Amino acid sequence: MTVNALANPPLADAGNNIDYYTGTNAAPTTWSSPAGNTANTNTGFVGYTTESTTLSGTAARFSSNKWAGLTTTADPVMYSLTGTTTTTTRLGWQAEVNAYQPEGQYTGTVIVVATPTY
């Protein structure tokens, strides 16, 4: 299963935007609050986490409450090497802004793709 944002920036309202969180899928990090002091520049973050511990690469890299920023390319959030009849994997989403982020009605699109392999 993969996840990606349809647009860059992932959340926008008129001329304002909320940035991707700074952690990556390959190297997620513990959530840190946006610390920018200029509107639309590190004043808001949006990211995701997964409870999957079987991802390729470093399998359990999202454990211990780690987060990654959405990108416009597909990133893995769930993986199983063997066939399974039922699997539940929870994804988490988080957005945070500070006092410098302009108010508005921010919207965006996230695509989650589940592709079985036989």
N, C-alpha and C positions, 0 to 999 in steps of 0.2 A: 504494500500500500504506500502511496506517495502523497505528498501535500505540496501545494505551491500557491502563491498569490497570482491573480490574473493581471495585476497592474503594479507599476512602480511609480509612486509609493503605494503601499498596500492599503492605507486608509487616507482618504482625502475629502476635503470640503472646500469648494470654490478654489482659492489659491493657497489653501493651507493643507498641510500633510502631517501624518504621524509616521515616523520612520520605522524601518525594520529594527527589531532588537539586535544587539551586537553579537550575541552568540551565534554559532553556525551549526548546521546539522552534523558536520564532522567533529566539531568541538563545542558542544553546548556549554553554557556557563550558568552559575547561580544567578538568578534575576537580580539586576541592579537598576535602580530608579534612574530616569533621565535627569541629567544634570546641566543641560544647556541653558543659556540665559538669553538667547536670541530666538524669537518665534520661528518655529518649524525646523530648527537645527538642534537635534538631540533634546527636544523638549517633550517628546512623546515617543513611546516604543510600543510595538505590537509583536508578539512572538507566540511560539507553541512549544509543547512538550509531549512526550509519549511515554507510556509505561512499558513499551516493548523492550525486552532484554535480549532479543535475538537478531538485532540488526547486523548487517555485514559491516566489516571494519571493527571498531570497538563496540561490541554488542550491547553492553549495558551503559553506554555513555550518557543516557538521559537520566539514570538513577540519581538519587540524592537531590531531586528537585532542580534539574538542569533545564535550560531553555535555549531555543534557537529562534532567529529571526526568519520570517517568511521570505522567500525569494521567488523570482519568476520562473525558476526551473524546478523540476520535480525532485524532491528530497524524500528518502525513505523514512517511514514512521512505523512500519510493521513489516515483519519478514518471518517466514517459516520455511526451513529447508525441506521438511517432510510434509506430506499431505495431512490435512486435518479436516474433520467434519464440522467442528465449531471452534471458534477462537474469538475471544473478546479482548480488544486492546483499546484502552481509553486514550483519547487525545485531549490535551488541555490548551486553552487559548487565554492569552492575557494581553491587556492593553493598559498602559499607564501614561499619564501626562503630568507635567508639573505646572506651576503657576504662569509660566511664560508661553504655554501653548494656547493659541487663540481658540475661543469657544466656537462650537459649530456642530453640525450634524454630519459626522464623518461616516463614510460608507466605503466598502471594498468587497471584493469577491475572493474567496478561497476555494480552491478545487482540491478535493480528496478523491484519489483514484485507487480502486481496489482491483488488482489484476491477478486472477488465479493462474497458476502454472500447473500443467498436467504432464 
